[in-house]
Amino acid sequence: MLACDICGRQHHPQRLPFLCPVDARNRLYEGRLAQAHLLMDSGKLENEVSALLSHPDATSSANPTRTHAPEWIRAEQRLSEQRQAVERTNEIIAQADRLRLEIDAAKKDVERRKKAISRRKDDLASVSHGVAARRVDLQQSVERSIMVAKANWDLNHEGIATHRAFLCIEAARLYGLRRQKKGGSVRYEIGGVEIVDLHSMNSASPEVISTSLAHMTHILVLASSYLAIRLPAEITLPQRDYPRPTIFSLASSYSQQPRDPSFGVLALHPQIPSETGDRERQQGLPRARPLYVDKPLSVLAKDSPSTYGLFIEGVALLAYNTAWACCTQGVPIGDRSSSEDVCNMGRNLYNLLIANQLHGQAGRVFPVSSASPVPSDGENDKFGGIGGTTTAAAAQMMGRFSHGTAHSFLGSAEGAEFVRGFKLPNPIKLADRLKSKLSSDAPNPDWELLEDDAWTVT
């Protein structure tokens, strides 16, 4: 081996690593020499074979065992072909044996599957025997369970309805709701105050009107919460920010949009100043209708016609709520198309909370008008299966229909159809009729009222 011309040390294949190209070249010398020897030996053998094939006579004297070289080569080729044929034959036989084994295994698997299918058919036949009878029994069992569940549901709902009715009558008694008869006249009181007749409000004082409406509003909201019904017109009870009851129109009730929950103090007290920001904030918002007055109606109608109109609309909405609650509980109110019967709030409220449960039917308190529409059997079968409200079944309807339970739910399709059958007058029409009635009954002065300027001498 040569020494490295650069690093100056002897090459060692194991101890010293490559430090430069010279070391790498020295590393390759042994392999190159071995390859050269092999190439030389291969060339020598190739020359000998070529000489034997091209000059057999010349080489026979030198090597007598190779006298018949072509025949020997052909014999070797035949033996090689024979060995290859034997190997191929053995491979074919082995492959045929494997295929035979696979076919036998497949036949056994087919037989096994046939037996399994036959066994399953037998099991299915044995199970299917009498399946129709078992299906009928199972269906009848499920139907009986459903009937029992429905019966328990109905029973529980009847208990809930009974408790609702009990709460309503007890609340009415505690609130002092009662009926008094004097001669041929009947009056209704609540909280020691006579329930004002809407058609006679011209002769009532503002204190009596406001107190009566406040008591009626409170007991009606309390009863609706006990009965779990949502009144058509939303009522706002007195609160810290506004201690007066108000009511919204049907379109503005239970809305998610911003609203003005109070009617506004300036409506009845124009002399009180108001901040500009509050006035601008309340503009454009749905306004509640007042359920109170601070002046006699005749004076209010003259001083503030808009406030007077809103108040009349508010009491009409309250009367509509009372009549609607009576209809949902099966309490007759007389002629539903008559504004007089709908606006008779004292009678309707007393029948709803007390008389209907005491007497079994509200018709004993007053004679039912012949024009009062009585729902047919087909209409009642759609929702609850209750007959006409002129029988004792009216008391059984108390507390049944509500918005708080899935049983007899007023918000369902059947409940909506049931509510549409009330056919009560629109609150706007009630307000117009009430306003015209009050205007016609208003006392006319015997002399003309003159302003202060009329007395000025010119």
Secondary structure, DSSP 4 states (H G I P E B T S, - for coil): -PPPTTT-----TTTS---SHHHHHHHHHHHHHHHHHHHHHHHHHHHHHHHHHH-HHHHHTT-GGGTTHHHHHHHHHHHHHHHHHHHHHHHHHHHHHHHHHHHHHHHHHHHHHHHHHHHHHHHHHHHHTTHHHHHHHHHHHHHHHHHHHHHHHHHHHHHHHHHHHHHHHHHHHHTT-EEEEETTEEEEEETTEEPPPGGGGGGS-HHHHHHHHHHHHHHHHHHHHHHT---SS-EE---SS--S-EE--TTTTT-SS--B-S--HHHH-TTS---HHHHHHHTTSPBPEES--SS-HHHHHHH-HHHHHHHHHHHHHHHHHHHHHHHHTT---S-TT-HHHHT-HHHHHHIIIIIHHHSSSGGGTSPPPTTS----HHHHHTTTT---TTSTHHHHTTTTSBSSSSTTBTTSHHHHHHHHTT-PPPHHHHHHHHHHHHHHHSPPPSS----GGGG---
